[in-house]
Amino acid sequence: MRTIVNPYRGTGFKTGFEAVPAPSVDAAAPRALLDRCPSHGVTPMVQALALHIKDERGRMGLGSFKALGAAYVIAHEAQLGSLEGRTYITASAGNHGMSVAAGAKVFGAKAVIYLAKTVPSDFADRLREKGADVVIEGDDYEASMAGAQAAAAANGWTLLSDSSWDGYFDLPHRLMEGYLAMAAECTEQMDAPTHIFLQAGVGGLAGACAALFRDVWGDEPHITVVEPEFAPAIFESIQAGGFAVSTGPVSDMGRLDCKEASLIALKGLSRDTDSITLITEEEAFATLPKLAALGLASSTSGSAGITAALLSDLPEGAKVLCILSEGE
């Protein structure tokens, strides 16, 4: 495990990020919409391994916190008019695609999901069960995203990514806002923690949660972003003082195996996070049997924040919050 301190804490990146919106802290907006959804319910906060663990494995029957993102965007657009004839397209490492597929199905739209060759085949099967068309393209997430962007432009479809880049901010900003429902639940389920560990791929979960936690709990909690050693997008961006493209082999932490951070998330995290930690593949795998023995079975992606917390030298009496972001 490697950790660096964020020298931009409190101010964030300035140069090059002037046009990038900061993450929303309006948790009331997604919660009002979710309250009308019959499959929505508050997920539990459990205490195990001397940690407070927000268990997202049962979120809306979709298996991860991602249920709060794309489906929220689609539901919001459905309020503005019929989505019949609309097609939403995205690239995904699995869970984001499930949210797009589920949202599109509920509101009468179509979904096309691009997956990299490295995404497990069972994700493709689950997406098809939700009515989505699945396209396998590229060796990694970035390549599948390029394919999705090209298809969106060629067919006039709506690109609904969980990442953001220059000129593409509106939909991912609202998508991250959906994650605030989970963060707000955390603030109601426990008193202010001393330490928070948030895993990151493109950074949507981490960026949204960190923004709300600062808004509610202030400067007190020490917030650490956790990434795979093979995908240090935020780690290297903080070191570079701005957006940086990372490189590395394919990680088993597939939902976190993103070599480029979302600009919205990166702007927020450069301001809100205290440190960034990289964990190895071996460290990530070592956590799984510990969780399974407690009835908290997950993946290396879903438990990455827990892995970093267990490996950290925390002070006696630390109150630690982690998010178990997906099931096995």
C-alpha positions as CSV (number, residue, x, y, z in Angstrom):
1,M,0.0,0.0,0.0
2,R,1.3,3.5,-0.9
3,T,-0.2,6.8,0.3
4,I,0.4,10.4,-0.5
5,V,-0.9,13.6,1.2
6,N,-3.0,15.9,-1.0
7,P,-1.3,19.4,-0.9
8,Y,-4.4,20.9,-2.5
9,R,-6.8,20.1,0.3
10,G,-9.2,22.9,1.1
11,T,-8.5,24.8,-2.1
12,G,-8.5,22.3,-4.9
13,F,-7.1,22.5,-8.4
14,K,-7.7,26.0,-9.9
15,T,-5.8,26.2,-13.2
16,G,-7.5,24.3,-16.0
17,F,-10.6,23.6,-13.9
18,E,-12.4,26.9,-14.2
19,A,-15.1,25.5,-16.5
20,V,-15.6,22.3,-14.5
21,P,-18.5,22.2,-12.1
22,A,-17.9,21.1,-8.5
23,P,-19.9,18.1,-7.3
24,S,-23.4,18.9,-6.1
25,V,-24.3,18.7,-2.4
26,D,-28.1,18.8,-3.0
27,A,-29.0,15.5,-1.5
28,A,-32.7,16.5,-1.3
29,A,-33.1,16.4,-5.1
30,P,-32.4,12.7,-5.6
31,R,-34.0,11.7,-2.3
32,A,-37.3,13.3,-3.3
33,L,-37.3,11.4,-6.6
34,L,-36.2,8.1,-5.0
35,D,-39.0,8.4,-2.4
36,R,-41.4,7.8,-5.3
37,C,-39.7,4.6,-6.4
38,P,-41.2,1.4,-4.9
39,S,-37.9,-0.5,-5.1
40,H,-36.0,2.1,-3.1
41,G,-35.1,1.6,0.5
42,V,-32.4,2.7,2.9
43,T,-29.4,0.4,2.9
44,P,-27.9,-0.7,6.3
45,M,-24.9,0.5,8.2
46,V,-23.2,-2.4,9.9
47,Q,-20.4,-2.6,12.3
48,A,-17.7,-5.2,11.7
49,L,-13.9,-5.4,11.7
50,A,-13.9,-2.3,14.0
51,L,-15.4,-0.3,11.1
52,H,-18.7,1.3,10.2
53,I,-19.6,-0.3,6.8
54,K,-22.3,1.1,4.6
55,D,-23.6,-2.0,2.8
56,E,-24.7,-1.2,-0.7
57,R,-25.0,-4.7,-2.0
58,G,-28.8,-4.7,-1.9
59,R,-29.4,-1.2,-3.3
60,M,-32.7,-1.3,-5.3
61,G,-32.1,-5.0,-6.2
62,L,-29.3,-4.0,-8.6
63,G,-26.4,-5.1,-6.4
64,S,-24.5,-1.8,-6.0
65,F,-24.6,1.9,-5.2
66,K,-24.6,2.6,-9.0
67,A,-28.4,2.1,-8.9
68,L,-28.6,5.6,-7.6
69,G,-26.8,7.2,-10.5
70,A,-27.9,6.7,-14.1
71,A,-31.4,5.6,-13.2
72,Y,-31.8,8.9,-11.3
73,V,-30.7,10.8,-14.4
74,I,-33.2,9.0,-16.6
75,A,-36.0,9.4,-14.1
76,H,-35.3,13.1,-14.0
77,E,-35.5,13.4,-17.8
78,A,-38.7,11.4,-17.8
79,Q,-40.3,14.2,-15.7
80,L,-39.7,16.5,-18.6
81,G,-41.4,14.4,-21.2
82,S,-41.9,10.9,-22.7
83,L,-38.7,8.9,-23.4
84,E,-40.3,6.7,-26.0
85,G,-37.9,6.4,-28.9
86,R,-34.9,7.5,-26.8
87,T,-31.8,5.4,-26.6
88,Y,-29.2,5.8,-23.8
89,I,-25.7,4.5,-24.5
90,T,-22.8,4.1,-22.2
91,A,-19.6,2.2,-21.5
92,S,-19.4,0.4,-18.3
93,A,-17.4,-2.1,-16.2
94,G,-20.8,-3.6,-15.1
95,N,-22.7,-1.8,-12.4
96,H,-23.2,1.6,-14.1
97,G,-24.5,-0.3,-17.1
98,M,-27.1,-2.0,-14.9
99,S,-28.4,1.4,-13.7
100,V,-28.7,2.6,-17.3
101,A,-30.4,-0.5,-18.4
102,A,-32.8,-0.5,-15.4
103,G,-33.7,3.1,-15.8
104,A,-34.3,2.9,-19.5
105,K,-36.5,-0.2,-19.1
106,V,-38.7,1.5,-16.4
107,F,-39.3,4.7,-18.4
108,G,-39.7,3.1,-21.9
109,A,-36.4,4.0,-23.4
110,K,-33.7,1.7,-24.9
111,A,-30.2,1.0,-23.5
112,V,-27.0,0.1,-25.3
113,I,-24.1,-0.9,-23.1
114,Y,-20.5,-1.2,-24.4
115,L,-18.3,-3.5,-22.3
116,A,-14.6,-4.1,-22.6
117,K,-13.4,-7.6,-23.3
118,T,-12.1,-7.8,-19.7
119,V,-15.6,-7.4,-18.1
120,P,-16.9,-10.7,-16.8
121,S,-19.4,-12.3,-19.0
122,D,-22.0,-12.6,-16.3
123,F,-22.4,-8.8,-16.4
124,A,-23.3,-9.0,-20.0
125,D,-25.9,-11.6,-19.3
126,R,-27.4,-9.5,-16.5
127,L,-27.6,-6.5,-18.7
128,R,-29.4,-8.4,-21.4
129,E,-31.9,-9.7,-18.8
130,K,-32.7,-6.0,-18.2
131,G,-33.4,-5.5,-21.9
132,A,-30.2,-3.8,-22.9
133,D,-28.3,-4.4,-26.0
134,V,-24.6,-5.3,-25.2
135,V,-21.6,-4.6,-27.4
136,I,-18.2,-6.0,-26.5
137,E,-15.5,-3.6,-27.7
138,G,-11.9,-2.8,-26.7
139,D,-9.4,-4.2,-24.3
140,D,-10.2,-1.7,-21.5
141,Y,-12.8,0.8,-20.2
142,E,-11.3,3.7,-22.2
143,A,-11.5,1.8,-25.4
144,S,-15.1,0.7,-24.8
145,M,-16.0,4.3,-23.9
146,A,-14.5,5.5,-27.2
147,G,-16.8,3.0,-29.0
148,A,-19.8,4.2,-27.1
149,Q,-19.1,7.8,-27.9
150,A,-18.7,7.0,-31.6
151,A,-22.0,5.1,-31.7
152,A,-23.8,7.9,-29.9
153,A,-22.6,10.5,-32.4
154,A,-23.4,8.2,-35.4
155,N,-26.9,7.3,-34.2
156,G,-28.1,10.4,-32.4
157,W,-28.3,8.5,-29.1
158,T,-27.9,10.0,-25.6
159,L,-24.5,9.3,-24.1
160,L,-24.9,8.7,-20.4
161,S,-21.5,8.3,-18.9
162,D,-20.5,8.1,-15.2
163,S,-17.4,10.1,-16.1
164,S,-16.9,13.6,-17.3
165,W,-14.5,15.5,-19.6
166,D,-14.2,18.8,-21.3
167,G,-17.5,19.7,-22.9
168,Y,-19.4,16.8,-21.2
169,F,-20.6,17.8,-17.7
170,D,-24.4,18.1,-17.4
171,L,-25.5,14.5,-17.3
172,P,-22.5,13.2,-15.2
173,H,-23.0,16.0,-12.8
174,R,-26.6,15.0,-12.2
175,L,-25.6,11.3,-12.1
176,M,-23.1,12.1,-9.2
177,E,-25.9,14.0,-7.5
178,G,-27.8,10.7,-7.3
179,Y,-25.1,9.2,-5.2
180,L,-25.7,11.8,-2.6
181,A,-28.7,9.8,-1.4
182,M,-26.3,7.2,-0.1
183,A,-24.0,9.7,1.5
184,A,-26.9,11.5,3.2
185,E,-28.0,8.1,4.7
186,C,-24.5,7.7,6.1
187,T,-24.7,11.0,7.9
188,E,-28.0,10.0,9.5
189,Q,-26.8,6.5,10.5
190,M,-23.7,7.5,12.4
191,D,-22.1,10.4,14.2
192,A,-19.2,12.1,12.5
193,P,-16.4,9.7,11.8
194,T,-12.7,10.4,12.3
195,H,-11.6,8.6,9.1
196,I,-13.4,7.9,5.8
197,F,-12.1,5.6,3.1
198,L,-13.7,5.9,-0.4
199,Q,-12.7,3.7,-3.3
200,A,-12.5,5.3,-6.7
201,G,-12.6,4.4,-10.4
202,V,-13.4,7.5,-12.4
203,G,-14.1,9.0,-8.9
204,G,-17.9,9.5,-9.0
205,L,-18.7,7.8,-5.7
206,A,-15.7,9.3,-3.9
207,G,-16.2,12.8,-5.3
208,A,-19.9,12.9,-4.5
209,C,-19.6,11.5,-1.0
210,A,-16.6,13.6,-0.1
211,A,-18.4,16.7,-1.1
212,L,-21.4,15.9,1.0
213,F,-19.4,14.7,4.0
214,R,-17.5,18.0,4.1
215,D,-20.7,19.9,3.8
216,V,-22.3,18.0,6.7
217,W,-19.3,17.0,8.9
218,G,-16.8,19.8,8.0
219,D,-13.1,19.5,8.1
220,E,-12.8,17.0,10.9
221,P,-12.9,13.6,9.2
222,H,-9.7,12.5,7.4
223,I,-10.9,11.4,4.0
224,T,-8.8,8.9,2.0
225,V,-9.4,8.0,-1.7
226,V,-8.4,4.4,-2.5
227,E,-7.4,3.2,-6.0
228,P,-5.9,0.1,-7.4
229,E,-2.1,0.2,-7.8
230,F,-2.7,-0.6,-11.5
231,A,-5.1,2.4,-12.1
232,P,-3.7,5.4,-10.1
233,A,-5.7,8.1,-12.0
234,I,-6.4,10.3,-9.0
235,F,-3.1,9.5,-7.3
236,E,-1.1,10.6,-10.4
237,S,-3.3,13.6,-11.0
238,I,-2.7,14.9,-7.5
239,Q,1.0,14.3,-8.0
240,A,0.9,16.2,-11.3
241,G,-1.1,19.1,-10.0
242,G,-3.9,18.6,-12.6
243,F,-5.5,16.0,-14.8
244,A,-3.2,13.1,-15.7
245,V,-3.7,9.9,-17.6
246,S,-2.4,6.9,-15.8
247,T,-1.2,3.6,-17.2
248,G,-1.0,0.0,-15.8
249,P,-2.0,-3.6,-16.3
250,V,-5.6,-4.7,-16.0
251,S,-6.7,-4.9,-12.4
252,D,-9.0,-7.5,-10.8
253,M,-10.7,-4.5,-9.2
254,G,-12.5,-4.1,-12.5
255,R,-15.0,-1.5,-11.5
256,L,-12.1,0.7,-10.3
257,D,-9.8,-0.1,-13.2
258,C,-10.1,3.3,-14.8
259,K,-7.0,5.1,-16.1
260,E,-8.6,8.6,-16.4
261,A,-10.6,10.4,-13.6
262,S,-13.8,12.2,-14.2
263,L,-13.0,16.0,-14.2
264,I,-16.0,16.8,-11.9
265,A,-14.9,14.2,-9.4
266,L,-11.3,15.3,-9.7
267,K,-12.1,18.9,-9.0
268,G,-14.0,18.0,-5.9
269,L,-11.5,15.4,-4.6
270,S,-8.6,17.8,-5.1
271,R,-10.4,20.1,-2.6
272,D,-12.0,17.6,-0.2
273,T,-9.7,14.6,0.2
274,D,-6.7,14.5,2.6
275,S,-4.8,11.6,1.1
276,I,-4.8,9.1,-1.7
277,T,-3.9,5.4,-1.2
278,L,-3.0,2.7,-3.7
279,I,-3.6,-0.9,-2.8
280,T,-2.1,-4.0,-4.5
281,E,-4.0,-6.9,-6.0
282,E,-2.8,-9.2,-3.3
283,E,-3.9,-6.8,-0.6
284,A,-7.4,-6.5,-2.2
285,F,-7.8,-10.3,-2.4
286,A,-6.8,-10.8,1.2
287,T,-9.8,-8.9,2.5
288,L,-12.4,-11.0,0.8
289,P,-12.4,-14.1,3.1
290,K,-12.6,-11.8,6.1
291,L,-15.8,-10.2,4.8
292,A,-17.3,-13.5,3.6
293,A,-16.9,-15.0,7.0
294,L,-19.0,-12.1,8.4
295,G,-21.7,-12.5,5.8
296,L,-20.5,-9.5,3.9
297,A,-19.2,-11.2,0.7
298,S,-18.0,-8.7,-1.9
299,S,-15.5,-8.2,-4.7
300,T,-12.1,-6.7,-4.6
301,S,-13.7,-3.5,-6.1
302,G,-16.5,-3.3,-3.6
303,S,-14.2,-3.8,-0.6
304,A,-11.3,-1.7,-1.7
305,G,-12.0,1.0,0.9
306,I,-12.2,-1.6,3.6
307,T,-8.9,-3.1,2.5
308,A,-7.1,0.3,2.9
309,A,-8.7,0.9,6.3
310,L,-7.6,-2.5,7.6
311,L,-4.1,-1.8,6.4
312,S,-3.9,1.7,7.8
313,D,-2.2,2.6,11.1
314,L,-5.2,4.3,12.7
315,P,-5.2,5.9,16.1
316,E,-6.8,4.2,19.1
317,G,-10.5,5.1,19.2
318,A,-10.8,5.9,15.5
319,K,-14.3,5.9,14.2
320,V,-14.0,4.7,10.6
321,L,-16.5,4.8,7.7
322,C,-16.2,2.6,4.6
323,I,-18.6,1.8,1.8
324,L,-19.1,-1.8,0.7
325,S,-20.1,-0.7,-2.8
326,E,-21.1,-4.0,-4.5
327,G,-21.7,-7.7,-4.0
328,E,-19.7,-10.6,-5.2
